[in-house]
Amino acid sequence: MDKVIRATQFILEDENGNHRASLSLTTDGPLLNLSDENGTVRATLDVVGDGPTLALSDENGKVRVMLHVFKNGPVLVLFDENGKTIWSQP
């Protein structure tokens, strides 16, 4: 027999009750956030209208790498600590 859990959000906490991950369904689509031991979101994966996006952030929560996959191909963007684009492909 299959067991199914249905919800619009799941939150995972570590042994100290700190928020470490969440999986939710937003109005735009599914969203997965992974946080470090300080509660800073370090990785985000979402799937919205144009396609999936993976964002990786530094210890300050600033996005440093972003990968988008669009219908016409992938785009990879690197950011400096101030949020300025330092490299983008294509």
N, C-alpha and C positions, 0 to 999 in steps of 0.2 A: 504494500500500500504506500503510495506517495504521500509525503507530508509537505504541505505548502503553508508558508507564512506570507500573508499579504499585508503590506503597509506602505505608507508614502515616505517614511523615513526610518533609518536605522542609525543609532549612534553607538559607537564602541568606546568604552572607557577602559583605562588601565587599572591595575590593582589599587591605585590611589584615588580612583574616581575622576582622573583627568581625561578630558575629551581627546581621543587619538584618531578617530576616523568617523566619517559619516557617509551614508549613502542615502540620497534623497531624490525625489521626483519633483522638479520645479515646473513652473508653467512653460518653461522653454525646453525641458527634457531632463534626462537623468544626470546626476552630479555626484561624483565621488571625491571627497576631500580626505587627505591623509596628513596628520599633524605630528610634529616632533614632541619630545617630552616636555617642552615648555608651552605647548598648545598652539604653536605657530603653524599655520597651514603651509606645508612644504610641497605637496603635490596635489594637483587637481585634474580630474578627467571629466569632461562633459561631452554630451552629444546634443547639439542643437541644430537648427535649420540647415546650415551649410555643411555640417559634418562634425566629426570628433575633434576635440582640442585637448592636448596634454600640456599643462603648465607646471614648471618646476621652479620653486622659490628658494631664496637664500634664508639664512637664520633670522633675518629681519622681516620676512614675509614678502619681500620684493620679488616679483617674477623675473627670473634670469634667463629662462629658456622656454620657448613656446613652439609647439608643433601643431599645425592645423592640417587637416586633410580635407581638401575641397574636391568638387567634381572634376576640376581640371588638373588636379595634382596637389602634392603636399607643399607646405610652406614652413620653413624652420627659421625662427628669429631668436637672436641672442641679444640680451639687454645688459647694460652696465648697472652698477649699484644705484644709479640715479634714475633708472628706467629708460634711458636713452638707448635706441637701437644701435648696436655696434656691428651687427652682421645679420643679413637676411638672405635666404635662398628660396625660391628663385628671385 
